[in-house]
Amino acid sequence: MRFLKIFFLSILAWATGCSGGLKERVPPDKMSLILADISTAEAYVDIAKEAQKDSLTHIYYDQIFARYGVNKADFDSTMIFLARNPNAMETVQHKALENLENIKKKDSAVLKR
């Protein structure tokens, strides 16, 4: 859910006149991994107590960005770039979904043992 929120916020930023020189600062393969991790983190945040959600979101995002060596500005810039380039966005989203499916398969295999 949060991914969709970020996506729509990115579109809003683009529509309100962000700088035209934005570039894809995070490579697509890395971005797909980040988005998969964000999706997982958001699932954890959704089941947290209401009072903890904001702080958990910040903690998880900071950890994800640190894991991949990306800062928030580059992530946001890449999201805006992707919002302006639907084919690139579709490719990254598809790869993120593949990453999530692979995680799900690995988890299922571990649970079956």
C-alpha contacts under 8 A as a table, 3 or more apart, distances in Angstrom:
res1	aa1	res2	aa2	distance
1	M	4	L	5.35
1	M	5	K	6.52
1	M	39	S	7.47
1	M	42	E	7.14
2	R	5	K	4.85
2	R	6	I	6.15
2	R	38	I	7.91
2	R	39	S	7.20
2	R	42	E	6.25
3	F	6	I	5.09
3	F	7	F	6.07
3	F	35	L	7.25
3	F	38	I	7.19
3	F	39	S	6.56
4	L	7	F	4.89
4	L	8	F	6.12
5	K	8	F	5.24
5	K	9	L	6.09
6	I	9	L	5.04
6	I	10	S	6.04
6	I	79	M	7.90
7	F	10	S	5.09
7	F	11	I	6.36
7	F	79	M	6.85
7	F	83	A	7.01
8	F	11	I	4.98
8	F	12	L	6.15
9	L	12	L	4.93
9	L	13	A	6.14
10	S	13	A	5.07
10	S	14	W	6.21
10	S	76	D	7.43
10	S	79	M	6.15
10	S	80	I	5.02
10	S	83	A	6.54
11	I	14	W	5.01
11	I	15	A	6.05
11	I	80	I	6.62
11	I	83	A	5.80
11	I	84	R	7.72
12	L	15	A	5.00
12	L	16	T	6.16
13	A	16	T	5.27
13	A	17	G	6.72
13	A	18	C	6.02
13	A	80	I	7.47
14	W	17	G	5.54
14	W	18	C	5.19
14	W	80	I	6.46
14	W	83	A	7.86
14	W	84	R	7.65
15	A	18	C	7.38
19	S	22	L	6.42
22	L	77	S	6.26
22	L	78	T	7.77
22	L	80	I	7.57
22	L	81	F	6.21
23	K	77	S	6.75
23	K	78	T	6.55
23	K	81	F	5.97
24	E	27	P	6.94
24	E	77	S	6.80
24	E	78	T	4.61
24	E	79	M	8.00
24	E	81	F	5.70
24	E	82	L	7.43
25	R	74	D	5.54
25	R	75	F	7.31
25	R	77	S	6.80
25	R	78	T	5.55
26	V	30	K	6.59
26	V	31	M	5.94
26	V	70	V	7.47
26	V	74	D	6.57
26	V	75	F	6.63
26	V	78	T	6.10
27	P	30	K	5.45
27	P	31	M	6.03
28	P	31	M	4.92
28	P	32	S	6.08
28	P	91	T	7.99
28	P	92	V	5.81
29	D	32	S	5.26
29	D	33	L	6.54
29	D	92	V	7.18
29	D	95	K	7.49
30	K	33	L	5.16
30	K	34	I	6.25
30	K	68	Y	7.34
31	M	34	I	4.98
31	M	35	L	6.11
31	M	92	V	6.86
32	S	35	L	5.12
32	S	36	A	6.15
32	S	92	V	5.17
32	S	93	Q	6.47
32	S	95	K	5.67
32	S	96	A	4.34
32	S	99	N	7.66
33	L	36	A	5.09
33	L	37	D	6.22
33	L	95	K	8.00
33	L	96	A	5.97
33	L	99	N	6.84
34	I	37	D	5.12
34	I	38	I	6.08
34	I	64	I	6.70
34	I	65	F	7.58
34	I	68	Y	7.38
35	L	38	I	4.92
35	L	39	S	6.09
35	L	93	Q	7.84
35	L	96	A	6.09
36	A	39	S	5.11
36	A	40	T	6.39
36	A	96	A	5.02
36	A	97	L	6.89
36	A	99	N	6.43
36	A	100	L	5.87
37	D	40	T	5.07
37	D	41	A	6.09
37	D	64	I	6.93
38	I	41	A	4.94
38	I	42	E	5.98
38	I	60	Y	7.80
38	I	61	Y	7.04
38	I	64	I	7.35
39	S	42	E	5.12
39	S	43	A	6.39
40	T	43	A	5.17
40	T	44	Y	6.64
41	A	44	Y	5.16
41	A	45	V	6.24
41	A	57	T	7.61
41	A	60	Y	6.29
41	A	61	Y	7.99
42	E	45	V	4.88
42	E	46	D	6.02
42	E	57	T	7.35
43	A	46	D	5.16
43	A	47	I	6.82
44	Y	47	I	5.54
44	Y	48	A	6.57
45	V	48	A	5.09
45	V	53	K	5.65
45	V	56	L	6.48
45	V	57	T	6.55
46	D	53	K	7.41
48	A	52	Q	6.41
48	A	53	K	6.17
49	K	52	Q	5.45
49	K	53	K	6.54
50	E	53	K	5.44
51	A	54	D	7.39
52	Q	55	S	5.65
52	Q	56	L	5.97
53	K	56	L	5.17
53	K	57	T	6.01
54	D	57	T	5.16
54	D	58	H	6.43
55	S	58	H	5.24
55	S	59	I	6.20
56	L	59	I	5.00
56	L	60	Y	6.00
57	T	60	Y	5.24
57	T	61	Y	6.06
58	H	61	Y	5.22
58	H	62	D	6.02
59	I	62	D	5.22
59	I	63	Q	6.17
60	Y	63	Q	5.09
60	Y	64	I	6.10
61	Y	64	I	5.05
61	Y	65	F	6.07
62	D	65	F	5.21
62	D	66	A	6.09
63	Q	66	A	5.08
63	Q	67	R	6.01
64	I	67	R	5.04
64	I	68	Y	6.47
65	F	68	Y	5.41
65	F	69	G	5.87
65	F	70	V	4.88
65	F	71	N	5.90
65	F	72	K	7.13
66	A	69	G	4.92
66	A	70	V	6.26
66	A	71	N	7.51
67	R	70	V	7.86
70	V	74	D	6.57
70	V	75	F	6.79
71	N	74	D	5.52
71	N	75	F	6.32
72	K	75	F	4.97
72	K	76	D	5.97
73	A	76	D	5.14
73	A	77	S	5.99
74	D	77	S	4.99
74	D	78	T	6.04
75	F	78	T	5.15
75	F	79	M	6.19
76	D	79	M	5.02
76	D	80	I	6.26
77	S	80	I	5.19
77	S	81	F	6.16
78	T	81	F	4.87
78	T	82	L	6.03
79	M	82	L	5.03
79	M	83	A	6.10
80	I	83	A	4.95
80	I	84	R	6.34
81	F	84	R	5.20
81	F	85	N	6.27
82	L	85	N	4.85
82	L	86	P	6.31
82	L	88	A	5.94
82	L	89	M	4.81
83	A	86	P	6.12
83	A	89	M	6.60
85	N	88	A	5.46
85	N	89	M	6.26
86	P	89	M	4.89
86	P	90	E	5.99
87	N	90	E	5.10
87	N	91	T	6.30
88	A	91	T	5.14
88	A	92	V	6.30
89	M	92	V	5.18
89	M	93	Q	6.01
90	E	93	Q	5.10
90	E	94	H	5.98
91	T	94	H	5.17
91	T	95	K	6.26
92	V	95	K	5.16
92	V	96	A	6.12
93	Q	96	A	4.98
93	Q	97	L	6.20
94	H	97	L	5.19
94	H	98	E	6.30
95	K	98	E	4.96
95	K	99	N	6.20
96	A	99	N	5.01
96	A	100	L	6.30
97	L	100	L	5.03
97	L	101	E	6.17
98	E	101	E	5.04
98	E	102	N	6.20
99	N	102	N	5.14
99	N	103	I	6.34
100	L	103	I	5.08
100	L	104	K	6.17
101	E	104	K	4.95
101	E	105	K	6.19
102	N	105	K	5.11
102	N	106	K	6.24
103	I	106	K	5.14
103	I	107	D	6.13
104	K	107	D	5.11
104	K	108	S	6.09
105	K	108	S	5.06
105	K	109	A	6.16
106	K	109	A	5.12
106	K	110	V	6.31
107	D	110	V	5.14
107	D	111	L	6.23
108	S	111	L	5.11
108	S	112	K	6.24
109	A	112	K	5.25
109	A	113	R	6.79
110	V	113	R	5.56
